[in-house]
Amino acid sequence: METQPDNAPKRPKHAALARPDVGEFSRHELAILGAPCADIQALVARLLPHLAPALRVAYVDADHAAGDAALAAGAPAGLVPAGLVPARGENGLFSVLTDKITYTQLNTSRALDKFSQPELLAHNSLVLVNGNHFRARQQIVVVDPRKPLDKKLDRLTDVRLVLLADGQTELPPVLLAHLAGAPLPLVLPLADAAGITAFVQKWYAAARPVLRGLVLAGGRSERMRTDKGALRYHGAADQRQHTAALLHEFCAGVRVSVRPDQADELPAGLVPLPDTFLGLGPLGGLLSAFRADPDAAWLVLACDLPLLTRTTLEFLVANRQPGRFATALQSPWNDFPEPLVTIWEPRAYGELLRFLSLGYSCPRKALINSDTAVLAPPVPEELRNVNTPQERAEAEAALKA
């Protein structure tokens, strides 16, 4: 058997991948604890009308009655950590998917873990958690004498809000001692639904992912018969440079998506992002961007949009909806969103991979079948793609007019 010398560099066991910053259930999660479960459920119910539709909210809780019934029926413990009722007693089925008309119910015996929980809740922008039963990275603490906090201090890792139940006017000494050395969180009455809503909205806005820019310039330009990214419609700058300059006004860092063999051909000053998902067209460039930074939102522009101006980008960024899958402009020529003038939020990464796993490489299909905010463009003509020599001549004439 071949052996390596003691001084040989060790090979890494795993690929060096940037991991998304996801908590127990979601990127944005808050555990609510310290009050009876019924009061936590009532608080969530009061908040939902104020948080929707800007935020897609999920709620994680335990169903004591269902869990006790499942255990009595012989199902193993630990299968229902998020209120999903095991289906093992239903004719031996492992899972049951039921269309309830106004919602869909999934009963499954699949055990939940740190990998499956975010997957199941990936379509939601915010997850509120019953912290009496489950953990989340950040917490809202209710001060209520019926639920003393002394046995839950290990769950208070990042307290952002304290709510005082009726009759409570001060923080208990055990909580003050636990928070010693850290900035005191905001304190509100539990009955103040408007104030709590405002806190959640502000907290969510503060965690809005950074916006980065991506110029898609990795196509083969077969119809144009020359590299579309190298065309010059705006003086000395080619389309890659011009599009990157537009993005720099709105984005914290701009990359140019190219095939690996194109990386050395970019003009000076442009930062290449070679495709790591090959042979997938625009989807490959977008997935490569998320692989490079899975915690950023990516404002994606194709390089073949010479009529695009700051007006359209300013409108798109100003109307960005970070709680959605993406914010896209509607194509002026059909009813579909335009995927190559779109802000893709971080949670789009996993969904795009899911579409790819099902055999679909069309970003537009992902937009159509996801929680996308679609906006009417302020200047529809600016979304015109230029793919052929004739279209190029028409665009040059329009720019001179």
Secondary structure, 3 states (H helix, E strand, C coil): CCCCCCCCCCCCCCCCCCCCCCCCCCCCEEEEECCCHHHHHHHHHHHHHHHCCCCCEEEECCCHHHHHHHHHCCCCCCCCCCCCCCCCCCCCCCEEEEECCCCEEEEECCCCCCCHHHHHCCCCCEEEEECCCCCCCEEEEEECCCCCCCCCHHHCCCEEEEEECCCCCCCCHHHHHHHCCCCCCEEEECCCHHHHHHHHHHHHHHCCCCEEEEEECCCCCCCCCCCHHHCCCECCECHHHHHHHHHHCCCCCEEEEECHHHHHHCCCCCCEEECCCCCCCHHHHHHHHHHHCCCCEEEEEECCCCCCCHHHHHHHHHCCCCCCCEEEEECCCCCCEEEEEEEECCCHHHHHHHHHHCCCCCHHHHHHCCCEEEECCCCHHHHCCCCCHHHHHHHHHHHHC
